[in-house]
Every structure is written in C-alpha cells, then in structure tokens.
C-alpha cells in the first residue's frame, strides 16, 4: 500500500517543478557525508548544567579544516573528534577544537568523550581505564560504573608548571570591571599550565567574582598566554567563610582569544588550580588532598569538578580531575562529499 501511494504521488508530481525540487534535494543529500554525534552536558549530574560538548564518534578521514569548520558551526566551547590512534599504546585518538583553534588538552572534552564512548558501547564495560591520545600525549582516563552504566570519569593530567606573571595587573582588573583591591593579597598571579596555559587571577571574595566581566580586549593584558584564558579563582565560598582555607573553590574562566567569552567548566586548568592552592596554602611537605571546584554559576550552568592531587614529600605524583556527565541527545551533521568536491 505504501509503495502504491509513493508511486501514485510520483505520478502526480512527474514533470512538475515540485518533482525537480525533490530530485535536487535528493542529489544534494547523496553528495553529502553523514557524521553522527552525541551531545553531552559535562561536569553536571543534571541536564542543562555543566559544559556542553559535541562528540563525533567516527571522525576518521576528516581534514583539519573540516574539523575546525564543524566546531565553528556547532559554536560550543569545544567539539571532539574520535579517530584511530597513531600511538600503539592508546585506545583512541581524540582531537579537541574550539570555534577558533585546536587545543592539545582540555578537561571537559576529555571527560565527556570518555562518557560518550562508554555510552555508545565503543568502550566495553570490562574496560575501567581507557588510554586517550591527546595533543599532549596519551593519558589514562578512569571510568566508574554503577549497574553497568558509566557514572563518573577521572582524567589523569600532567603535573602542572607555574611561573609568576608580571604583567599589567591594574589594567587587567579594570578591563574586567574590577579594581586592584579585588585581588586576594595572600595569593600571587601566576600562569599555570598542564598543557594549555591560563593566567590564574586570585580574587578576594565572591562579590568580586560576580562583578567580573569578559571582553574582547581582555587578552591584550596577557600577551604571554594569548590565545588562551584568564581564570578567576576565589577561596571565599559559602562552604568556606572568608579567611578560612577549605578545599572548596569557585571560579570563572574568560577566553575571548579562542572564541569563548566565558566557559561554564574548565577542566584543563582545574588540576593546576588544585596544585596552585596546595603550593600557596598548605605545608610544602604535605600529602595528598582533594578539592571541589564550582564554576558556571554566574552563567546559569552550574558545574562541579572534583580534583585529586597525590603528593609525596612535596612532589606532585598524580593529578586527577573528574566529574559526572549527562548525555542530552544525538544528532547528524551533513558534510559535502570530499571526493565530489575534489572532482568539481
């Protein structure tokens, strides 16, 4: 019956402008490649929180320019593209793109990609640690499951490096709508990096954090780390009254240089933030410690990033950041066929 209806409809349309239009659509569609992706909210246990991520599960054969164009089209903080590894030790290679540049390391894309691969069954339930090849090298990612479903992901990060920042702090603060008095006098401005550098700006309290604003002119005050971001951090949280150092932090991240005016969760610097706080507020010979970082509150997309630092005799041995994620949906993107374009 359905075939008869289609045949009858085709008979009615034959030779009409409508038929030509439908044929044109069909021909265009046949000249397209289809890429499926999952959409996730990362570093949140509830929908519509955390940081959004699109994970393209089979990106083999995509050119660099195509991945950058897709990231620009999706217009999320980052997109990831999964492909076969070139490192024999890795299970998968993951490339991370913002709307403007490729990143060698980022936290929520790595955690979210592991969630997506496990959700899609590409990572088998028996595998508890997956090796992901990123731009900085191959890093282990630990997967925790409850009832067979992935519930939490821990990403191991390289030990961070730090250097004092001697830029124009007064100008930087003014550009963000703040004053020099909003800085935390007990903590220094430093550039921290576990692969991607960020300027860490410690603020006195939550009020200053809430008043800060991002702008396109921000990065001219931090040319040494351009095009990456400025991370605003305060240890004054509802869980930790002012002046009392507790393992809870609040932050905001501005990175207009890479197309991110504000980021709701920035895992790539989170491990370094934990080490930063340990270095400046803890005994140098202290042992391991964990922290909780809240971000995205001012954006209406609250995020929680867990940070675990293993330290022995003052030396950082392991840095992990982790969190939950919610798979929000799936989609399909159509790209022009590369072979057809080459022959055009």
TAQUIQUI-V414674 format. One record per residue. N is the residue number from 1. RES is the residue in one letter. OMEGA is omega in radians with two decimals (NA if undefined). NEAR is the number of other C-alpha atoms within 12 Angstrom. Layout:
BEGIN
{{N/RES/OMEGA/NEAR} {N/RES/OMEGA/NEAR}}
END
This chain:
BEGIN
{{1/X/-3.14/7} {2/X/3.14/8} {3/X/3.13/9} {4/X/3.12/10} {5/X/3.13/11} {6/X/-3.13/13} {7/X/-3.14/13} {8/X/3.14/13} {9/X/3.13/15} {10/X/3.12/18} {11/X/3.13/14} {12/X/-3.03/14} {13/X/-3.00/17} {14/X/3.08/17} {15/X/-3.13/13} {16/X/3.08/14} {17/X/3.12/12} {18/X/3.12/16} {19/X/3.14/17} {20/X/3.13/15} {21/X/-3.13/15} {22/X/3.11/17} {23/X/3.12/18} {24/X/3.10/14} {25/X/-3.13/14} {26/X/-3.13/13} {27/X/3.09/15} {28/X/-3.12/18} {29/X/-3.14/17} {30/X/3.14/16} {31/X/-3.12/20} {32/X/2.94/20} {33/X/-3.13/23} {34/X/3.10/21} {35/X/3.11/28} {36/X/3.13/23} {37/X/3.01/32} {38/X/3.08/36} {39/X/-3.09/36} {40/X/2.88/43} {41/X/-2.98/40} {42/X/-3.06/51} {43/X/3.04/48} {44/X/3.06/37} {45/X/-3.14/26} {46/X/3.10/21} {47/X/3.06/23} {48/X/3.00/26} {49/X/3.08/32} {50/X/-3.06/40} {51/X/-3.11/49} {52/X/-3.13/41} {53/X/2.97/47} {54/X/-3.12/48} {55/X/3.08/50} {56/X/-2.90/41} {57/X/3.13/39} {58/X/-3.08/29} {59/X/-3.13/31} {60/X/3.11/21} {61/X/3.11/18} {62/X/3.07/26} {63/X/3.12/16} {64/X/-3.10/18} {65/X/3.12/17} {66/X/3.12/26} {67/X/3.11/37} {68/X/3.12/27} {69/X/3.12/22} {70/X/3.13/36} {71/X/3.11/33} {72/X/3.12/24} {73/X/-3.14/21} {74/X/3.05/27} {75/X/2.98/22} {76/X/3.09/33} {77/X/3.08/42} {78/X/2.92/50} {79/X/3.06/44} {80/X/-3.08/50} {81/X/-3.06/47} {82/X/-3.12/39} {83/X/3.12/30} {84/X/-3.10/24} {85/X/2.97/23} {86/X/3.03/19} {87/X/-3.07/19} {88/X/-3.14/14} {89/X/-3.04/17} {90/X/3.03/22} {91/X/-3.11/28} {92/X/2.97/35} {93/X/-3.13/36} {94/X/3.07/45} {95/X/-2.98/43} {96/X/-3.13/44} {97/X/2.88/42} {98/X/3.08/40} {99/X/-3.08/30} {100/X/-3.03/29} {101/X/2.98/30} {102/X/3.13/35} {103/X/3.10/33} {104/X/-3.10/31} {105/X/3.00/40} {106/X/-3.00/46} {107/X/-3.05/49} {108/X/3.04/48} {109/X/-3.14/51} {110/X/3.11/56} {111/X/-3.11/55} {112/X/3.12/52} {113/X/3.09/55} {114/X/3.06/56} {115/X/-3.09/48} {116/X/-3.14/45} {117/X/3.10/42} {118/X/3.13/35} {119/X/-3.11/32} {120/X/3.14/25} {121/X/3.13/17} {122/X/2.95/21} {123/X/-3.07/27} {124/X/-3.12/22} {125/X/-3.11/23} {126/X/-3.10/17} {127/X/-3.10/22} {128/X/3.06/24} {129/X/3.12/24} {130/X/3.13/35} {131/X/-3.11/32} {132/X/3.13/41} {133/X/3.11/32} {134/X/3.14/40} {135/X/3.14/25} {136/X/-3.09/24} {137/X/-3.13/26} {138/X/-3.08/29} {139/X/3.08/38} {140/X/3.09/31} {141/X/-3.09/39} {142/X/-3.08/31} {143/X/3.07/38} {144/X/-3.11/27} {145/X/3.02/22} {146/X/-3.12/11} {147/X/3.14/8} {148/X/-3.13/17} {149/X/3.12/26} {150/X/-3.07/35} {151/X/-3.06/31} {152/X/-3.14/34} {153/X/3.05/43} {154/X/3.09/41} {155/X/3.02/45} {156/X/-3.12/41} {157/X/3.04/45} {158/X/3.05/33} {159/X/-3.04/32} {160/X/3.04/33} {161/X/-3.10/25} {162/X/2.96/26} {163/X/3.11/21} {164/X/3.13/18} {165/X/-3.08/24} {166/X/-3.13/17} {167/X/-3.10/22} {168/X/-3.08/19} {169/X/3.12/29} {170/X/3.11/21} {171/X/3.11/19} {172/X/-3.13/34} {173/X/3.12/34} {174/X/-3.14/23} {175/X/3.14/26} {176/X/3.12/34} {177/X/-3.11/22} {178/X/3.09/27} {179/X/3.09/21} {180/X/3.12/23} {181/X/3.11/17} {182/X/3.09/31} {183/X/3.03/32} {184/X/-3.07/26} {185/X/-3.09/17} {186/X/-3.05/18} {187/X/-3.11/24} {188/X/2.93/27} {189/X/-3.13/36} {190/X/2.95/34} {191/X/3.11/36} {192/X/-3.10/37} {193/X/2.93/36} {194/X/-3.09/37} {195/X/3.07/31} {196/X/-3.06/36} {197/X/3.03/36} {198/X/3.02/45} {199/X/3.13/44} {200/X/-3.12/42} {201/X/-3.12/46} {202/X/-3.12/39} {203/X/-3.04/38} {204/X/-3.01/33} {205/X/-3.13/32} {206/X/3.12/32} {207/X/3.11/22} {208/X/3.13/32} {209/X/-3.12/38} {210/X/-3.12/28} {211/X/-3.09/22} {212/X/3.11/33} {213/X/3.09/29} {214/X/3.09/32} {215/X/-3.14/26} {216/X/3.14/22} {217/X/-3.03/24} {218/X/-2.96/37} {219/X/3.13/34} {220/X/3.08/24} {221/X/3.13/28} {222/X/-3.05/36} {223/X/-3.11/23} {224/X/-3.13/23} {225/X/3.12/29} {226/X/0.26/26} {227/X/-3.08/30} {228/X/-2.80/43} {229/X/3.04/41} {230/X/-3.11/51} {231/X/3.11/46} {232/X/-3.02/49} {233/X/2.97/46} {234/X/3.05/43} {235/X/3.06/42} {236/X/-3.11/31} {237/X/3.08/30} {238/X/3.13/20} {239/X/-3.08/21} {240/X/3.14/20} {241/X/-3.09/18} {242/X/3.11/20} {243/X/-3.14/18} {244/X/-3.08/17} {245/X/3.12/23} {246/X/-3.07/26} {247/X/3.05/32} {248/X/-3.08/31} {249/X/2.99/41} {250/X/-3.11/45} {251/X/2.99/47} {252/X/-3.13/47} {253/X/3.10/44} {254/X/3.13/43} {255/X/-3.13/39} {256/X/-3.13/29} {257/X/3.10/30} {258/X/3.05/33} {259/X/-3.13/29} {260/X/3.13/34} {261/X/3.01/30} {262/X/-3.07/36} {263/X/-3.13/46} {264/X/3.09/42} {265/X/-3.06/51} {266/X/-3.09/53} {267/X/-3.07/51} {268/X/3.12/45} {269/X/-3.01/47} {270/X/3.12/56} {271/X/3.11/45} {272/X/3.10/45} {273/X/3.09/54} {274/X/3.12/47} {275/X/3.11/44} {276/X/-3.14/40} {277/X/3.10/38} {278/X/-3.09/32} {279/X/-2.99/27} {280/X/-3.11/21} {281/X/-3.09/22} {282/X/3.07/20} {283/X/-3.03/17} {284/X/-3.10/19} {285/X/-3.09/16} {286/X/-3.10/20} {287/X/-3.05/22} {288/X/3.11/27} {289/X/3.10/30} {290/X/-3.12/29} {291/X/2.98/35} {292/X/3.13/34} {293/X/3.07/43} {294/X/-3.11/43} {295/X/3.07/42} {296/X/-3.09/33} {297/X/-3.11/26} {298/X/3.14/27} {299/X/-3.04/24} {300/X/3.08/17} {301/X/-3.06/27} {302/X/-3.13/31} {303/X/3.02/41} {304/X/3.12/38} {305/X/3.07/46} {306/X/-3.11/39} {307/X/3.11/41} {308/X/-3.11/34} {309/X/3.03/39} {310/X/-3.10/28} {311/X/3.12/26} {312/X/-3.14/16} {313/X/3.09/13} {314/X/-3.11/20} {315/X/3.13/21} {316/X/-3.12/30} {317/X/-3.11/21} {318/X/3.09/31} {319/X/3.11/38} {320/X/2.97/43} {321/X/-3.07/46} {322/X/3.13/45} {323/X/3.09/45} {324/X/3.01/39} {325/X/3.11/44} {326/X/3.04/37} {327/X/-3.02/38} {328/X/-3.12/28} {329/X/3.12/21} {330/X/-3.14/21} {331/X/-3.13/19} {332/X/3.12/21} {333/X/3.14/26} {334/X/3.09/20} {335/X/3.03/26} {336/X/-3.14/22} {337/X/-3.06/22} {338/X/-3.12/19} {339/X/3.14/13} {340/X/3.12/15} {341/X/-3.13/13} {342/X/-3.12/8} {343/X/-3.08/8} {344/X/NA/9}}
END
